[in-house]
Amino acid sequence: MEFFMRENGIRTQLEYGELNISSNEEFGFRPYQLMVSSIVGCSVGVYRKILDKQRVKYEDIKVTVDVTRNPDVANRIEKVAIHYIVKGHNISRDKLQKNLEIARNNCSMVQSVKDSIDVQETVDYIELSM
């Protein structure tokens, strides 16, 4: 990867497109947004692969995230709480929870930050009517 300095941040060109990074949201994504997005994106992607591989039929997965930062220590990310809401028909809540634990152990981003950021993952299930 190569990064290039700009007046208000840095940019890089990736396969998908250009990525602009800045502490000012007017000029690019903030570094903490990218860190949280990496953790969540990896976690959700691995979870979805596991559900699909086990042929768990779901209609939708919504994810909400709460981020706790410490203003006294460089505004560092202390905790990322990821909450999954799975919608479907006749899905075992226990299976959803077990698969979430498997996903956590196989998500490279969660494993990369596990000793410095508290990543908590929870799942709720909404039964859809036929």
Contact map, one row per residue, 1 for C-alpha under 8 A:
1110000000010100000000000000000000000000000000000000000000000000000000000000000000000000000000000000000000000000000000000000000000
1111000000011000000000000000000000000000000000000000000000000000000000000000000000000000000000000000000000000000000000000000000000
1111100001111000000000000000000000000000000000000000000000000000000000000000000000000000000000000000000000000000000000000000000000
0111110001110000000000000000000000000000000000000000000000000000000000000000000000000000000000000000000000000000000000000000000000
0011111011100000000000000000000000000000000000000000000000000000000000000000000000000000000000000000000000000000000000000000000000
0001111111100000000000000000000000000000000000000000000000000000000000000000000000000000000000000000000000000000000000000000000000
0000111111000000000000000000000000000000000000000000000000000000000000000000000000000000000000000000000000000000000000000000000000
0000011111000000000001010010000000000000000000000000000000000000000000000000000000000000000000000000000000000000000000000000000000
0000111111100000000111100011000000000000000000000000000000000000000000000000000000000000000000000000000000000000000000000000000000
0011111111110000000111000000000000000000000000000000000000000000000000000000000000000000000000000000000000000000000000000000000000
0011110011111000011110000000000000000000000000000000000000000000000000000000000000000000000000000000000000000000000000000000000000
1111000001111100011100000000000000000000000000000000000000000000000000000000000000000000000000000000000000000000000000000000000000
0110000000111110111000000000000000000000000000000000000000000000000000000000000000000000000000000000000000000000000000000000000000
1000000000011111111000000000000000000000000000000000000000000000000000000000000000000000000000000000000000000000000000000000000000
0000000000001111100000000000000000000000000000000000000000000000000000000000000000000000000000000000000000000000000000000000000000
0000000000000111110000000000000000000000000000000000000000000000000000000000000000000000000000000000000000000000000000000000000000
0000000000001111111000000000000000000000000000000000000000000000000000000000000000000000000000000000000000000000000000000000000000
0000000000111101111100000000000000000000000000000000000000000000000000000000000000000000000000000000000000000000000000000000000000
0000000000111100111110000001100000000000000000000000000000000000000000000000000000000000000000000000000000000000000000000000000000
0000000011110000011111000011100000000000000000000000000000000000000000000000000000000000000000000000000000000000000000000000000000
0000000011100000001111100011111000000000000000000000000000000000000000000000000000000000000000000000000000000000000000000000000000
0000000111000000000111111011111000000000000000000000000000000000000000000000000000000000000000000000000000000000000000000000000000
0000000010000000000011111001111000000000000000000000000000000000000000000000000000000000000000000000000000000000000000000000000000
0000000100000000000001111111110000000000000000000000000000000000000000000000000000000000000000000000000000000000000000000000000000
0000000000000000000001111111110000000000000000000000000000000000000000000000000000000000000000000000000000000000000000000000000000
0000000000000000000000011111000000000000000000000000000000000000000000000000000000000000000000000000000000000000000000000000000000
0000000110000000000111011111100000000000000000000000000000000000000000000000000000000000000000000000000000000000000000000000000000
0000000010000000001111111111110000000000000000000000000000000000000000000000000000000000000000000000000000000000000000000000000000
0000000000000000001111111011111011000000000000000000000000000000000000000000000000000000000000000000000000000000000000000000000000
0000000000000000000011111001111111000000000000000000000000000000000000000000000000000000000000000000000000000000000000000000000000
0000000000000000000011100000111111100000000000000000000000000000000000000000000000000000000000000000000000000000000000000000000000
0000000000000000000000000000011111110000000000000000000000000000000000000000100000000000000000000000000000000000000000000000000000
0000000000000000000000000000111111111000000000000000000000000000000000000000000000000000000000000000000000000000000000000000000000
0000000000000000000000000000111111111100000000000000000000000000000000000000000000000000000000000000000000000000000000000000000000
0000000000000000000000000000001111111110000000000000000000000000000000000000000000000000000000000000000000000000000000000000000000
0000000000000000000000000000000111111111000000000000000000000000001000000000000100000000000000000000000000000000000000000000000000
0000000000000000000000000000000011111111100000000000000000000000000000000000000000000000000000000000000000000000000000000000000000
0000000000000000000000000000000001111111110000000000000000000000000000000000000000000000000000000000000000001000000000000000000000
0000000000000000000000000000000000111111111000000000000000000000000000000000000000000000000000000000000000001100000000000000000000
0000000000000000000000000000000000011111111100000000000000000000000000000000000001000000000000000000000000000000000000000000000000
0000000000000000000000000000000000001111111110000000000000000000000000000000000000000000000000000000000000000000000000000000000000
0000000000000000000000000000000000000111111111000000000000000000000000000000000000000000000000000000000000111100000000000000000000
0000000000000000000000000000000000000011111111100000000000000000000000000000000000000000000000000000001100101100000000000000000000
0000000000000000000000000000000000000001111111110000000000000000000000000000000000000000000000000000000000000000000000000000000000
0000000000000000000000000000000000000000111111111000000000000000000000000000000000000000000000000000000000000000000000000000000000
0000000000000000000000000000000000000000011111111100000000000000000000000000000000000000000000000000001001100000000000000000000000
0000000000000000000000000000000000000000001111111110000000000000000000000000000000000000000000000011011000000000000000000000000000
0000000000000000000000000000000000000000000111111111000000000000000000000000000000000000000000000000000000000000000000000000000000
0000000000000000000000000000000000000000000011111111100000000000000000000000000000000000000000000000000000000000000000000000000000
0000000000000000000000000000000000000000000001111111110000000000000000000000000000000000000000000010001000000000000000000000000000
0000000000000000000000000000000000000000000000111111111110000000000000000000000000000000000000000010000000000000000000000000000000
0000000000000000000000000000000000000000000000011111111110000000000000000000000000000000000000000000000000000000000000000000000000
0000000000000000000000000000000000000000000000001111111100000000000000000000000000000000000000000000000000000000000000000000000000
0000000000000000000000000000000000000000000000000111111100000000000000000000000000000000000000000000000000000000000000000000000000
0000000000000000000000000000000000000000000000000011111110000000000000000000000000000000000000000000000000000000000000000000000000
0000000000000000000000000000000000000000000000000011111111000000000000000000000000000000001000000000000000000000000000000000000000
0000000000000000000000000000000000000000000000000011001111100000000000000000000000000001101000000000000000000000000000000000000000
0000000000000000000000000000000000000000000000000000000111111000000000000000000000000111101000000000000000000000000000000000000000
0000000000000000000000000000000000000000000000000000000011111000000000000000000000000111000000000000000000000000000000000000000000
0000000000000000000000000000000000000000000000000000000001111100000000000000000000000111000000000000000000000000000000000000000000
0000000000000000000000000000000000000000000000000000000001111110000000000000000000011110000000000000000000000000000000000000000000
0000000000000000000000000000000000000000000000000000000000011111000000000000000000011100000000000000000000000000000000000000000000
0000000000000000000000000000000000000000000000000000000000001111100000000000000001111000000000000000000000000000000000000000000000
0000000000000000000000000000000000000000000000000000000000000111110000000000000001110000000000000000000000000000000000000000000000
0000000000000000000000000000000000000000000000000000000000000011111000000000000111100000000000000000000000000000000000000000000000
0000000000000000000000000000000000000000000000000000000000000001111100000000000111000000000000000000000000000000000000000000000000
0000000000000000000000000000000000010000000000000000000000000000111110000000111110000000000000000000000000000000000000000000000000
0000000000000000000000000000000000000000000000000000000000000000011111000000111100000000000000000000000000000000000000000000000000
0000000000000000000000000000000000000000000000000000000000000000001111100011111000000000000000000000000000000000000000000000000000
0000000000000000000000000000000000000000000000000000000000000000000111111111110000000000000000000000000000000000000000000000000000
0000000000000000000000000000000000000000000000000000000000000000000011111111000000000000000000000000000000000000000000000000000000
0000000000000000000000000000000000000000000000000000000000000000000001111110000000000000000000000000000000000000000000000000000000
0000000000000000000000000000000000000000000000000000000000000000000001111111000000000000000000000000000000000000000000000000000000
0000000000000000000000000000000000000000000000000000000000000000000001111111000000000000000000000000000000000000000000000000000000
0000000000000000000000000000000000000000000000000000000000000000000011111111100000000000000000000000000000000000000000000000000000
0000000000000000000000000000000000000000000000000000000000000000000011101111110000000000000000000000000000000000000000000000000000
0000000000000000000000000000000100000000000000000000000000000000001111000011111100000000000000000000000000000000000010000000000000
0000000000000000000000000000000000000000000000000000000000000000001111000001111100000000000000000000000000000000000111000000000000
0000000000000000000000000000000000000000000000000000000000000000001110000000111110000000000000000000000000000000000011110000000000
0000000000000000000000000000000000010000000000000000000000000000111100000000111111000000000000000000000000000000000011110000000000
0000000000000000000000000000000000000000000000000000000000000000111000000000001111100000000000000000000000000000000000111100000000
0000000000000000000000000000000000000001000000000000000000000011110000000000000111110000000000000000000000000000000000111100000000
0000000000000000000000000000000000000000000000000000000000000011100000000000000011111000000000000000000000000000000000001111000000
0000000000000000000000000000000000000000000000000000000000001111000000000000000001111100000000000000000000000000000000001111000000
0000000000000000000000000000000000000000000000000000000000001110000000000000000000111110000000000000000000000000000000000011110000
0000000000000000000000000000000000000000000000000000000001111100000000000000000000011111000000000000000000000000000000000011110000
0000000000000000000000000000000000000000000000000000000001111000000000000000000000001111100000000000000000000000000000000000111100
0000000000000000000000000000000000000000000000000000000011110000000000000000000000000111111000000000000000000000000000000000111100
0000000000000000000000000000000000000000000000000000000011000000000000000000000000000011111000000000000000000000000000000000001111
0000000000000000000000000000000000000000000000000000000000000000000000000000000000000001111100000000000000000000000000000000001000
0000000000000000000000000000000000000000000000000000000111000000000000000000000000000001111110110000000000000000000000000000001000
0000000000000000000000000000000000000000000000000000000000000000000000000000000000000000011111110000000000000000000000000000000000
0000000000000000000000000000000000000000000000000000000000000000000000000000000000000000001111111000000000000000000000000001100000
0000000000000000000000000000000000000000000000000000000000000000000000000000000000000000000111111100000000000000000000000000000000
0000000000000000000000000000000000000000000000000000000000000000000000000000000000000000001111111110000000000000000000000000000000
0000000000000000000000000000000000000000000000000000000000000000000000000000000000000000001111111111000000000000000000000010000000
0000000000000000000000000000000000000000000000000000000000000000000000000000000000000000000011111111100000000000000000000110000000
0000000000000000000000000000000000000000000000000000000000000000000000000000000000000000000001111111110000000000000000000000000000
0000000000000000000000000000000000000000000000100110000000000000000000000000000000000000000000111111111000000000000000000000000000
0000000000000000000000000000000000000000000000100000000000000000000000000000000000000000000000011111111100000000000000001110000000
0000000000000000000000000000000000000000000000000000000000000000000000000000000000000000000000001111111110000000000000000000000000
0000000000000000000000000000000000000000000000100000000000000000000000000000000000000000000000000111111111000000000000000000000000
0000000000000000000000000000000000000000001001100100000000000000000000000000000000000000000000000011111111100000000000000000000000
0000000000000000000000000000000000000000001000000000000000000000000000000000000000000000000000000001111111100110000000000000000000
0000000000000000000000000000000000000000000000000000000000000000000000000000000000000000000000000000111111100110000000000000000000
0000000000000000000000000000000000000000000001000000000000000000000000000000000000000000000000000000011111110010000000000000000000
0000000000000000000000000000000000000000011001000000000000000000000000000000000000000000000000000000001111111110000000000000000000
0000000000000000000000000000000000000000010000000000000000000000000000000000000000000000000000000000000001111111000000000000000000
0000000000000000000000000000000000000110011000000000000000000000000000000000000000000000000000000000000000111111100000000000000000
0000000000000000000000000000000000000010011000000000000000000000000000000000000000000000000000000000000110111111110000100000000000
0000000000000000000000000000000000000000000000000000000000000000000000000000000000000000000000000000000111111111110000000000000000
0000000000000000000000000000000000000000000000000000000000000000000000000000000000000000000000000000000000011111111000000000000000
0000000000000000000000000000000000000000000000000000000000000000000000000000000000000000000000000000000000001111111110000000000000
0000000000000000000000000000000000000000000000000000000000000000000000000000000000000000000000000000000000000111111111100000000000
0000000000000000000000000000000000000000000000000000000000000000000000000000000000000000000000000000000000000001111111000000000000
0000000000000000000000000000000000000000000000000000000000000000000000000000010000000000000000000000000000000000111111000000000000
0000000000000000000000000000000000000000000000000000000000000000000000000000111100000000000000000000000000000000111111100000000000
0000000000000000000000000000000000000000000000000000000000000000000000000000011100000000000000000000000000000000011111110000000000
0000000000000000000000000000000000000000000000000000000000000000000000000000001111000000000000000000000000000100010011111000000000
0000000000000000000000000000000000000000000000000000000000000000000000000000001111000000000000000000000000000000000001111100000000
0000000000000000000000000000000000000000000000000000000000000000000000000000000011110000000000000001000000000000000000111110000000
0000000000000000000000000000000000000000000000000000000000000000000000000000000011110000000000001001000000000000000000011111000000
0000000000000000000000000000000000000000000000000000000000000000000000000000000000111100000000011001000000000000000000001111100000
0000000000000000000000000000000000000000000000000000000000000000000000000000000000111100000010000000000000000000000000000111110000
0000000000000000000000000000000000000000000000000000000000000000000000000000000000001111000010000000000000000000000000000011111000
0000000000000000000000000000000000000000000000000000000000000000000000000000000000001111000000000000000000000000000000000001111100
0000000000000000000000000000000000000000000000000000000000000000000000000000000000000011111000000000000000000000000000000000111110
0000000000000000000000000000000000000000000000000000000000000000000000000000000000000011100000000000000000000000000000000000011111
0000000000000000000000000000000000000000000000000000000000000000000000000000000000000000100000000000000000000000000000000000001111
0000000000000000000000000000000000000000000000000000000000000000000000000000000000000000100000000000000000000000000000000000000111
